[in-house]
């Protein structure tokens, strides 16, 4: 392990804690950080309204951002290593599109079938159930494909085709849907970290923990995959087991975040590259915790920006994450091309 890695991890952890406090303090109502620190020590807020704002809205939202940052980044790192593709991300296998198709059927099929679940009470739980079923459906299809397809790149292409097919069905539903139904789906597709309360946060935490467990047992296998599938097999790695582990882990992590928060773009693709650049290592023993911390850091920054401090409105989280991720990916592609030329 690089001698500087523990210090870099510690710095990232401290920055995450500081940004978490800043995230809690920002919004339409500004709450001083010193009062937040006092509240952590058990001293009540001087205003009762601050207690409601922080405990009922901002704290669950910030914890959701932390979970989403960890889950999406770990998913992206797994896929980039397994497929040996720098542009692979947690949504490449079509899991996000499957979740989107589930919500689209729920919110936009009203014109064709008379379904109006999204406008009923408890509609948020209906959206979570629909997104989860859509993700599970694509995950099952990917599992069936994994039985037949032996080549990793072919499996990646199959996942892309599943995603394209789901996107095509979503487009058809959007074309025939009413304006109100289309608006509901569009708002969901923008991503939202603030719609999870404490009860939903408990379920999301359990799903993320379940998705991370397969990663903990596969770190050495991912290190071996850096030199290719044949090398990994020669080192005694059970390649089929690793493939199933990757599909299940990515499916659970990506599916749960998409179900509860909607699709959040670019975090899973961009942050693993950022971890490699800052920590200067390909050792997954270091990369997984580094990428997780950077995922938390980046998503907390994006969420803080999206809150538009001092204003009553907030930006869609996808607008901010895309503004961060797209330039980074373009820079990485250009940097790689130039390095290959020279």
C-alpha positions in Angstrom: 0.0 0.0 0.0 1.2 3.5 -0.9 2.4 5.2 2.3 0.3 8.3 1.6 -2.9 6.4 1.0 -4.0 6.3 4.7 -3.5 10.0 5.0 -5.4 10.7 1.8 -8.3 8.5 3.0 -8.2 10.4 6.3 -8.3 13.7 4.5 -11.2 12.5 2.4 -13.1 11.4 5.5 -12.6 14.7 7.2 -13.7 16.6 4.0 -16.8 14.4 3.9 -17.7 15.3 7.5 -17.2 19.0 6.8 -19.2 18.9 3.7 -21.9 17.0 5.4 -22.2 19.8 8.0 -22.2 22.4 5.2 -24.9 20.4 3.4 -27.1 20.4 6.5 -26.6 24.2 6.9 -27.5 25.3 3.4 -30.9 25.7 1.9 -33.8 28.3 1.8 -33.2 28.7 5.6 -29.5 29.1 6.5 -28.6 27.3 9.8 -25.2 28.2 11.2 -22.7 25.3 11.4 -21.9 26.0 15.1 -25.6 25.4 16.0 -25.4 22.1 14.1 -22.3 21.1 16.1 -24.1 22.0 19.3 -27.1 20.0 18.3 -24.8 17.0 17.7 -23.7 17.4 21.3 -27.2 17.4 22.5 -27.8 21.1 22.8 -31.2 22.0 21.3 -31.5 24.5 18.4 -32.5 28.1 19.5 -35.4 27.9 17.1 -37.9 25.0 17.0 -38.3 25.3 13.2 -34.7 24.5 12.7 -35.2 21.2 14.5 -38.0 20.2 12.0 -36.0 21.4 9.0 -32.8 19.5 9.9 -34.2 16.3 11.5 -37.2 15.7 9.2 -35.8 16.9 5.8 -32.1 17.8 5.6 -30.6 15.0 7.7 -32.4 12.2 5.8 -31.5 13.9 2.5 -27.8 14.1 3.3 -27.7 10.5 4.5 -29.4 9.5 1.2 -26.7 11.4 -0.7 -24.0 9.5 1.3 -25.6 6.1 0.5 -26.1 7.0 -3.2 -22.5 8.2 -3.6 -21.2 5.0 -2.1 -23.5 2.7 -4.0 -23.1 4.3 -7.5 -19.4 4.6 -7.2 -18.8 1.1 -6.0 -21.0 -0.2 -8.9 -19.1 1.8 -11.5 -15.7 0.7 -10.2 -16.8 -2.9 -10.3 -18.1 -2.7 -13.9 -15.1 -0.7 -15.2 -12.7 -3.4 -13.8 -14.7 -6.4 -14.8 -15.4 -5.3 -18.4 -12.0 -3.5 -18.6 -13.9 -0.5 -20.1 -13.3 3.0 -18.8 -16.7 4.2 -19.9 -18.7 1.3 -18.2 -21.0 2.6 -15.5 -23.7 1.3 -13.1 -26.4 1.8 -15.7 -24.7 0.0 -18.6 -26.4 -3.3 -17.8 -29.8 -1.7 -18.4 -30.8 -1.9 -14.8 -31.6 1.8 -14.6 -33.6 1.6 -17.8 -35.5 -1.3 -16.3 -36.4 0.8 -13.3 -37.4 3.7 -15.6 -39.6 1.4 -17.5 -41.3 0.3 -14.3 -42.0 3.8 -13.3 -43.1 4.7 -16.9 -45.6 1.9 -16.9 -46.9 3.2 -13.6 -47.0 6.9 -14.4 -47.6 7.0 -18.2 -49.8 4.0 -18.9 -52.9 5.8 -17.6 -54.0 6.9 -21.0 -53.9 3.4 -22.4 -54.9 1.3 -19.4 -56.6 3.7 -17.0 -53.9 3.3 -14.3 -53.6 6.3 -12.0 -51.4 4.9 -9.2 -49.0 7.8 -9.1 -51.8 10.2 -8.3 -53.1 8.1 -5.4 -52.1 8.3 -1.8 -48.9 6.4 -1.1 -47.8 6.9 -4.7 -44.2 7.2 -3.7 -44.2 3.7 -2.5 -45.9 2.6 -5.7 -43.1 4.3 -7.7 -40.4 2.5 -5.5 -42.2 -0.8 -6.1 -42.5 -0.3 -9.8 -38.8 0.8 -10.2 -37.7 -2.2 -8.1 -39.7 -4.6 -10.1 -38.3 -3.1 -13.3 -34.7 -3.4 -12.0 -35.3 -7.0 -10.9 -36.8 -7.9 -14.3 -33.7 -6.7 -16.1 -31.5 -8.3 -13.5 -33.2 -11.7 -14.1 -32.8 -11.3 -17.9 -29.1 -10.5 -17.4 -28.7 -13.5 -15.3 -30.3 -15.7 -17.9 -28.0 -14.1 -20.5 -25.0 -14.8 -18.3 -25.8 -18.6 -18.4 -25.5 -18.5 -22.2 -22.9 -15.8 -22.9 -19.3 -16.5 -21.9 -17.6 -13.5 -23.2 -17.6 -10.4 -21.0 -17.8 -7.9 -23.8 -20.8 -9.7 -25.3 -22.5 -9.6 -22.0 -21.9 -5.8 -21.9 -23.4 -5.5 -25.3 -26.4 -7.6 -24.2 -26.9 -5.2 -21.3 -26.8 -2.2 -23.5 -29.4 -3.8 -25.8 -31.7 -4.5 -22.8 -31.3 -0.8 -21.8 -32.1 0.3 -25.4 -35.2 -1.9 -25.6 -36.5 -0.5 -22.3 -35.7 3.1 -23.4 -37.7 2.4 -26.6 -40.7 1.3 -24.7 -40.5 4.3 -22.5 -40.4 6.5 -25.6 -43.6 4.9 -26.9 -45.3 5.3 -23.6 -44.3 9.0 -23.5 -45.7 9.5 -27.0 -49.1 8.2 -26.1 -49.3 9.5 -22.5 -51.2 12.6 -21.3 -49.3 15.7 -20.4 -49.7 15.2 -16.6 -48.5 11.7 -16.8 -45.5 12.7 -18.8 -44.7 15.5 -16.3 -44.7 13.0 -13.4 -42.3 10.7 -15.2 -40.0 13.6 -16.3 -39.8 14.9 -12.7 -38.9 11.4 -11.5 -36.2 11.0 -14.2 -34.5 14.2 -13.0 -33.4 12.5 -9.7 -34.3 13.5 -6.2 -32.4 12.9 -3.0 -34.9 14.6 -0.8 -37.9 12.3 -1.1 -36.6 9.7 1.4 -37.8 9.9 5.0 -36.5 7.9 7.9 -38.6 4.8 7.2 -37.5 4.7 3.5 -33.9 5.5 4.5 -33.8 2.3 6.6 -34.8 0.2 3.7 -32.4 1.9 1.4 -29.5 1.4 3.9 -30.3 -2.3 4.1 -30.3 -2.6 0.3 -27.0 -0.8 0.0 -25.4 -2.9 2.7 -26.6 -6.1 1.0 -25.2 -4.9 -2.4 -21.8 -4.1 -0.8 -21.3 -7.6 0.8 -20.4 -9.4 -2.4 -17.7 -6.7 -3.1 -16.0 -7.4 0.2 -15.3 -11.0 -0.8 -14.1 -10.2 -4.4 -11.4 -7.6 -3.9 -8.5 -10.0 -4.9 -10.5 -11.2 -7.9 -10.9 -7.6 -9.2 -7.2 -7.1 -8.8 -6.5 -10.2 -10.9 -9.0 -9.0 -13.5 -6.8 -5.9 -14.2 -4.6 -8.2 -16.3 -7.5 -9.8 -18.2 -9.8 -12.7 -17.8 -7.3 -15.4 -18.8 -4.8 -14.2 -16.2 -7.5 -14.1 -13.5 -8.5 -17.7 -14.3 -4.8 -18.8 -14.3 -4.5 -17.3 -10.8 -7.4 -19.5 -9.6 -10.2 -17.0 -9.8 -13.6 -18.4 -10.3 -14.6 -16.2 -13.2 -18.3 -17.3 -13.3 -18.7 -16.6 -9.6 -17.1 -13.2 -10.0 -19.5 -12.4 -12.9 -22.6 -13.4 -10.9 -21.2 -11.4 -7.9 -20.8 -8.3 -10.1 -24.3 -8.6 -11.6 -26.0 -9.1 -8.3 -24.0 -6.4 -6.5 -24.4 -3.8 -9.3 -28.1 -4.8 -9.7 -28.9 -4.3 -6.0 -26.9 -1.1 -5.6 -28.0 0.6 -8.8 -31.6 -0.7 -8.6 -32.1 0.4 -5.0 -30.7 3.9 -5.6 -32.7 4.3 -8.8 -35.9 3.1 -7.1 -35.6 5.5 -4.2 -33.9 8.5 -5.8 -34.5 8.2 -9.5 -31.6 7.9 -12.0 -28.5 9.9 -10.9 -26.1 10.4 -13.8 -22.3 10.3 -14.1 -21.4 9.6 -10.5 -20.7 5.9 -11.2 -18.7 6.6 -14.3 -16.7 9.7 -13.3 -15.8 9.2 -9.7 -13.8 5.9 -10.1 -11.6 7.7 -12.6 -11.2 10.5 -10.1 -10.2 8.0 -7.4 -7.5 6.5 -9.7 -6.1 9.9 -10.5 -6.0 11.2 -6.9 -4.8 7.9 -5.2 -2.5 6.8 -8.1 -3.3 3.1 -7.7 -5.2 0.3 -9.3 -5.2 -1.8 -6.1 -8.8 -2.4 -5.3 -8.0 -2.8 -1.6 -7.4 0.9 -1.7 -9.6 1.9 -4.6 -12.9 0.7 -3.2 -12.7 2.8 0.1 -11.2 5.7 -1.8 -13.9 5.7 -4.5 -16.6 5.3 -1.9 -15.4 8.4 0.0 -15.0 10.4 -3.1 -18.5 9.4 -4.2 -19.8 10.7 -1.0 -17.8 13.9 -1.3 -18.8 14.6 -4.9 -22.5 13.9 -4.4 -22.6 16.1 -1.2 -21.0 18.9 -3.2 -23.5 18.5 -6.0 -26.4 18.3 -3.6 -25.2 21.5 -1.8 -25.0 23.3 -5.2 -28.4 22.1 -6.2 -30.0 23.6 -3.1 -29.4 27.1 -4.3 -28.7 28.6 -0.8 -31.0 31.3 0.2 -33.6 30.4 -2.4 -36.9 28.5 -2.0 -36.2 26.3 -5.1 -33.6 23.7 -5.8 -32.1 22.3 -9.0 -32.6 18.7 -10.2 -29.6 16.7 -8.9 -29.0 15.2 -12.4 -28.4 18.7 -13.8 -25.6 19.3 -11.3 -24.0 15.8 -11.5 -24.0 15.9 -15.3 -22.3 19.4 -15.2 -19.6 17.8 -13.1 -19.3 14.4 -14.8 -19.5 15.2 -18.5 -16.4 17.6 -18.6 -14.4 15.1 -16.5 -15.2 12.2 -18.9 -14.4 14.4 -21.9 -11.1 15.4 -20.3 -10.2 11.8 -19.6 -10.9 10.7 -23.1 -8.8 13.5 -24.6 -6.0 12.8 -22.1 -6.0 9.1 -23.0 -6.0 9.8 -26.8 -3.1 12.3 -26.4 -1.1 9.9 -24.3 -1.5 7.2 -26.9 -0.4 9.6 -29.7 2.6 10.9 -27.9 
